[in-house]
């Protein structure tokens, strides 16, 4: 017999394997279609258990999403009702509220138990019809300042000089009296007196309007209409500026300024400057036109009290222009240096 040849088996064809894989996938797809969340929940639960087994956390706690109902669609949510305005109640009516919390209880303390029987509207504490309260600017005050009361020595001659200012009134309007002059050998040779009405125009400034009279031994009197301003300039300079209009077309201007430098609380150095100008010559009184005279001095005072202070000082008097010529023609000196000693007072 002829021996049969052994034919080897051919391997499985690739097409057969592809068909088998498709059938398996189709079966899995059918199971997933019946429970779409089964695979996801199982996978999520297994993953949560695997992640939290090493931490000792139970699977029920580690997977809080398990057992929750799926969210409803937006169409199923009920619309919110609009908020209603707050109703005003009687308890919130502030017009009906009482500040003190209502009426006092019947057992409250008698408010008049400690008044001694006195009442505001009757008896000796009654105010009456007349207004009792008076403000400070409604009061009337008075003051007198003797700025200079001194003895002066110059060129072997002695003389006395004074400068006084007094006023009476309130904070806004006052009657002002100014007096200044010199006397020697028992006679007043030069005296200037002014009666002015002062009115406050700023915190430290007063305007002044009134009359001036010039008099002296051996000279005719002169009268003037005066208007000026007096007050405290910045940096504490006391300033007094007054213009004058006299008879026969005469005019004049007087300027004065002083400053108080506190060396101590009681020792005060006071520089002072003064100048006088005239519009025309007046030979009868020995006054020439232009800058007539000027005085520059300094005084050192010691305040025993604020109202009483003795002082010593020195000052220079000088005549200028036509006035100096008139003085020299009459045999006098146009300028001199004076040593002074006096007292300053006010009350």
C-alpha positions in Angstrom: 0.0 0.0 0.0 1.0 3.3 -0.7 1.6 5.4 2.5 -0.7 8.4 2.8 1.0 11.7 3.2 0.3 13.6 6.4 -1.1 17.0 5.5 -0.4 19.7 8.2 -3.4 21.8 9.6 -3.5 25.3 8.5 -3.7 28.0 11.3 -7.0 29.9 12.0 -7.8 32.5 9.5 -7.8 36.2 10.6 -11.4 36.7 9.4 -12.6 34.1 11.8 -11.0 35.9 14.7 -12.5 39.3 13.7 -16.0 37.8 13.6 -15.6 36.3 17.0 -14.5 39.7 18.5 -17.4 41.4 16.9 -19.9 39.0 18.5 -18.3 39.5 21.9 -18.6 43.3 21.6 -22.2 43.1 20.4 -23.1 41.0 23.5 -21.5 43.6 25.8 -23.2 46.4 24.1 -26.6 44.8 24.6 -26.0 44.4 28.4 -24.9 48.0 28.6 -28.0 49.2 26.8 -30.2 47.5 29.3 -28.5 49.3 32.3 -26.6 52.4 31.1 -25.2 53.3 34.6 -24.4 49.8 35.8 -20.9 49.7 34.3 -20.2 53.3 35.4 -21.3 52.7 38.9 -19.5 49.5 39.2 -16.3 51.0 37.9 -16.7 54.1 40.1 -17.4 51.9 43.2 -14.4 49.7 42.5 -12.2 52.7 41.9 -13.3 54.4 45.1 -12.8 51.2 47.1 -9.3 50.8 45.6 -8.4 54.4 46.3 -9.6 54.4 50.0 -8.8 50.9 51.1 -5.3 52.0 52.1 -6.6 54.9 54.1 -9.1 52.9 56.2 -12.2 54.9 54.9 -15.4 52.8 54.3 -16.5 52.6 50.7 -19.9 54.1 51.7 -18.3 57.2 53.0 -15.7 57.5 50.3 -18.3 57.4 47.5 -20.9 60.1 48.5 -22.3 60.1 44.9 -23.7 56.6 45.3 -27.4 56.4 46.0 -28.1 60.0 44.9 -31.0 60.7 42.6 -30.2 62.2 39.2 -30.8 65.9 38.8 -34.1 67.0 37.3 -34.0 68.9 34.1 -34.4 72.7 34.2 -37.9 72.6 32.9 -39.1 70.7 36.0 -37.9 73.4 38.4 -40.7 75.6 39.8 -40.2 79.4 39.3 -39.5 81.5 42.4 -42.2 83.8 43.6 -41.3 87.5 43.8 -40.6 88.9 47.2 -43.5 90.8 48.8 -42.8 94.3 50.2 -42.5 94.6 53.9 -45.7 95.5 55.6 -45.4 98.6 57.8 -46.6 97.8 61.3 -47.6 100.1 64.1 -44.5 99.0 66.0 -42.2 100.5 63.5 -43.9 103.9 63.4 -41.3 106.2 64.9 -43.8 109.0 65.3 -45.6 107.0 67.9 -42.4 106.0 69.8 -41.7 107.8 73.1 -38.1 108.8 73.9 -38.3 108.0 77.6 -39.9 104.6 77.1 -43.5 105.6 77.9 -45.1 107.0 81.0 -43.4 106.7 84.4 -44.7 103.9 86.6 -47.0 104.9 89.4 -44.4 104.2 92.1 -41.7 106.4 90.5 -39.9 109.0 92.5 -41.4 112.5 92.8 -39.4 114.8 90.5 -40.0 117.7 92.9 -39.0 115.9 96.1 -35.6 117.6 96.3 -36.5 121.0 94.9 -37.2 122.5 98.3 -40.6 123.8 97.0 -39.0 126.0 94.4 -40.2 126.1 90.8 -38.7 127.5 87.7 -41.5 129.8 86.7 -42.5 131.1 90.1 -40.9 132.3 93.3 -37.5 133.9 93.7 -36.0 131.8 90.9 -38.4 132.9 88.2 -36.7 134.5 85.2 -39.4 137.1 84.5 -39.9 139.0 81.3 -36.4 140.6 81.2 -33.7 138.7 79.4 -31.1 137.6 81.9 -28.4 136.2 79.6 -26.1 138.9 78.2 -23.2 137.9 75.8 -19.7 139.3 76.2 -19.9 141.5 73.2 -23.0 143.2 74.6 -21.3 144.4 77.8 -19.7 147.8 78.1 -16.1 148.0 79.2 -13.6 150.7 79.9 -9.8 150.8 79.9 -7.1 153.4 80.5 -3.5 152.8 79.3 -0.7 155.2 80.4 1.8 154.0 77.8 4.4 156.7 78.7 4.7 158.8 81.9 8.3 159.7 81.9 11.0 162.1 82.8 13.4 163.0 79.9 16.9 164.5 80.1 18.6 166.0 77.1 21.4 168.7 76.7 21.3 169.6 80.4 17.5 170.2 80.4 14.8 168.1 81.9 11.3 167.7 80.6 8.2 165.5 81.3 6.3 163.6 78.7 3.1 161.6 78.6 1.0 159.4 76.3 -2.4 158.1 77.4 -5.1 156.3 75.6 -8.5 155.5 77.1 -11.6 153.9 75.7 -15.2 153.0 76.7 -17.6 150.8 74.8 -18.1 147.2 73.6 -16.2 144.8 71.3 -17.3 146.5 68.2 -17.8 150.2 68.9 -16.0 152.4 71.5 -15.2 156.0 72.3 -11.5 156.6 72.3 -9.5 159.4 73.9 -5.8 159.9 73.0 -3.5 162.4 74.6 0.2 163.1 74.1 2.4 166.0 75.1 5.5 167.5 76.7 6.0 169.9 79.6 9.0 171.8 80.8 9.5 174.5 83.4 6.0 174.2 84.6 4.5 174.8 81.1 2.9 172.4 78.5 4.7 173.4 75.3 3.1 170.8 73.0 -0.1 168.9 73.5 -2.2 166.8 71.1 -5.6 165.5 72.2 -7.9 163.4 70.0 -11.5 162.3 70.6 -12.4 159.4 68.3 -15.1 156.9 67.6 -13.6 153.4 67.0 -15.4 150.7 65.1 -14.0 147.1 64.7 -13.6 146.1 61.0 -11.5 142.9 61.7 -10.4 140.7 64.6 -7.4 143.0 65.4 -8.2 146.3 63.6 -10.4 149.3 64.4 -11.2 152.3 62.2 -11.3 155.6 64.0 -13.1 158.9 63.2 -13.1 162.1 65.2 -11.5 165.4 66.1 -7.9 166.5 67.1 -6.8 169.6 68.9 -3.3 170.9 69.1 -2.4 173.4 71.9 0.6 174.6 73.8 2.1 177.5 75.7 3.0 180.4 73.3 1.5 178.9 70.2 -2.0 179.1 68.5 -4.4 176.2 68.7 -5.1 174.0 65.7 -8.2 171.8 65.1 -8.3 168.9 62.8 -10.8 166.3 61.5 -9.1 162.9 62.1 -9.7 159.5 60.5 -7.4 156.5 60.7 -6.8 152.9 61.6 -5.3 151.2 64.7 -4.6 147.6 65.4 -2.2 144.6 65.6 -0.3 143.8 62.4 1.2 140.4 61.6 4.1 139.4 63.8 2.6 141.4 66.7 3.4 144.9 65.6 1.1 147.6 67.1 0.4 150.1 64.3 -1.4 153.5 64.5 -1.9 155.5 61.3 -4.1 158.6 61.3 -4.7 161.3 58.6 -5.9 164.8 59.4 -7.6 167.6 57.6 -7.5 171.0 59.3 -8.6 174.6 58.6 -7.1 176.7 55.9 -6.4 173.6 53.8 -4.0 172.1 56.2 -3.3 168.3 56.1 -1.2 166.0 58.1 -0.3 162.3 58.6 0.9 160.6 61.7 2.4 157.1 61.7 3.5 155.2 64.8 4.5 151.5 65.4 6.0 149.6 68.3 6.9 146.0 69.2 7.2 144.2 72.5 10.1 141.7 72.7 9.8 139.4 75.8 13.3 138.8 77.2 11.6 137.0 80.1 8.0 136.9 81.3 8.6 140.2 83.2 11.5 141.9 81.4 10.3 143.4 78.1 12.2 145.4 75.5 9.9 147.8 73.5 11.3 149.5 70.3 9.1 152.4 69.1 9.1 154.7 66.0 7.0 157.7 65.2 6.8 160.1 62.2 4.7 163.2 61.4 4.1 164.7 57.9 2.4 168.0 57.0 1.0 169.2 53.7 1.9 172.9 54.0 4.1 175.3 56.1 2.7 176.7 59.3 5.3 179.2 60.6 3.2 180.2 63.6 3.6 176.8 65.1 7.0 176.1 63.7 6.0 173.3 61.4 7.1 172.9 57.8 5.8 170.9 54.9 6.8 167.4 54.1 8.4 165.1 56.7 8.4 167.3 59.8 9.8 165.2 62.6 10.6 161.6 63.6 11.4 159.8 66.9 13.1 156.4 67.3 13.5 154.9 70.8 13.8 151.8 72.8 12.6 151.2 76.4 13.3 148.4 78.8 10.6 147.8 81.4 10.1 145.4 84.3 6.5 144.4 85.0 6.1 144.1 88.7 2.5 143.3 87.7 0.8 143.4 84.3 -0.7 146.7 85.4 2.4 148.4 86.7 5.9 148.4 85.1 8.7 150.9 85.5 11.1 151.4 82.6 14.3 153.1 81.4 15.2 153.9 77.8 16.8 156.1 75.2 15.4 157.8 72.1 16.4 160.1 69.3 14.3 163.1 68.2 15.1 164.6 64.8 13.4 167.4 62.8 13.6 167.4 59.0 13.2 169.7 56.1 11.5 173.1 56.5 10.7 172.3 60.2 14.4 171.9 60.9 15.2 175.2 59.2 12.5 177.0 61.3 14.0 175.5 64.5 17.5 176.5 63.7 16.4 180.0 62.7 14.7 180.5 66.2 18.0 179.3 67.9 16.9 175.8 68.8 18.4 172.4 68.0 17.0 170.3 65.1 17.8 167.0 66.9 18.7 165.6 70.3 19.2 162.3 72.1 17.1 161.8 75.3 17.5 159.5 78.2 14.2 158.6 79.7 12.9 156.9 82.8 9.2 156.4 83.7 6.4 154.0 84.4 3.8 152.3 82.3 0.3 151.6 83.8 -3.1 150.4 82.7 -6.4 149.7 84.4 
